[in-house]
Amino acid sequence: MLIFAGLANFGFVTAIDEQEMVAWTNRCFAQSFDASVGDKIKKFELLLTNDAFIRLRKTYQNNKQEYFSFHLNRLNDMSYMGDATSGTLQFKTTDDDIIVQTYNDRKGNVDSMANVLNIAVKNMGAERLDSLHTTIEYFKAKKGL
């Protein structure tokens, strides 16, 4: 176990560890997403994929869907505004690299691009936020995805 800890310090992480990091991030997202902010959300899916995409799908009570997706290698900044109880997790890309799609919208379905994704969250204490930031930065820096 001591050898493994030493390898982790030098940046060597096994695929199993990466799977654990993805699973932890997805549990963090599921526990922290605040569906009570804004319009009434029937269901949501916020996750980090194995190939380093952040994906958010929100389905509202009226069946309108919003979908956001971007690859972490396009991430410029991740910030948090709020306190340990509630706040906004903000992902910024340098260019318009965030895919934005709406479905079942009265105004029509829309495909567009953005450079900011704001996500309402709750229970985002400093330790959880720091761990999330570390994981996001790991996958952002990983080459060959």
N, C-alpha and C positions, 0 to 999 in steps of 0.2 A: 504494500500500500504506500509506503514511503517513496518508492521508485515512481509510482504513478503520480503522486503529488509533485515530485520534482519535474516530471515531464510536463505536467500541466503548467507549471511556472515558466517553462520555456516555450509555451505556445503550442504544444502538441496535445491535441484533443482527439479522442477516438470518435468514430461515428456514433457509438452508443451514447457517449457524453453529449454529442450534438442532439441526438434524439431526446435526451433528457432535458436539454436546454429548450428545445422547441416545445416539449410537453409542459414544462414549467411556465414558459411564456404564455402558452395558450390557457393554462389554468389561471394565471395572473390576469389575463385579459377577461376571461369569463367571470372571475370574481370581482373585477374592478369596473367593468363597463357599467355606466349609470344610465339605464334605459328610462328612468323617470324624468330626465331633462328633455325639454322640448316636446314635440308631438308624441302622441301615444304610440309606443313601439310594441308590436305584437311579438316579434322575435328578432334576434340579432345573431350574427356570427362574426366574431372578431378573432382573427388568428394570424399567426406566423406560420408560413408553410415551410416544408423541408427545403425548398429551393429559394428561401429568403425573400418571399413576398409577404407584405402585410396586406391583408384583405379584410374589409368590413362590409357586411351586407345587413341592412336594416329593413325590416318589413313592418309597415305601419298598420294600424287597425283597418284602414281603408284599402289595404292590399298594395299600396304604393311601395315600391322597393327602391332603395338607394344602394349603389354598389361602388366601393372605392378600392383601388388596388395600386400598389407600386412595389418595385424591387428595392431592397435595402441598399444596393450599391448606388442608387440615385438619391439617397437620403443626405441632406445637407445638415440638418439639425433636428434634434429631439429636445423639446423643452416641456416644462410643467408649470402651470399657473394654478395656484390654489393652496390648500392645506391638506393635512392628513385625512380629513373627512371627505372633501370633495374638491374637484378642480377640473382642469382641461389638460389633456395630454396633446401636445401639438407636434406633428411631424411636418417638416419643411423640406422640399426638394429645391435644387438650384433652378431648374426649369420646370415647365408644366409637365411633370412626369407622373402625376397621380391620375389614373383613369377614374372618371366619374360617370356613372351611368344611372339613369332612372328608368323604371318600368312601371306600367300601370298608373301613370301620372295623368291627371285631368288635363294638364297643359301639354301633354304629349311626352313620348319617350325621348330622352336627351342623352347624347354621348358627348362628353367634353373632357377637358384636361384641367388640372389645377396644380398649384405648387404648395398648398397648405391643406392638411387634414387635421381638423380639431375633433377630439374624442372626449366626451364627458365621462369622467371616471369618479369613483368613490373609493374610500379606504386605501388611498395610495400614500402610505407612510414612507418615510425617508429610506428605510432599508429596502422596501419593495421597489421603490422608484430607482434606487441605485442598482439593484440587481437587474431590473428590466433594462436600464440604460446599458449596463455591461453586456448583457446578452445581445441587445440590438447592435451595439458597436462591434461585437465579435462577428456576427453574421454580415454586417456591412463591410467589414474589412476582409472577409474571406474571399479569396479569388477563385475563379473558375466555376462560379455558380451559374 
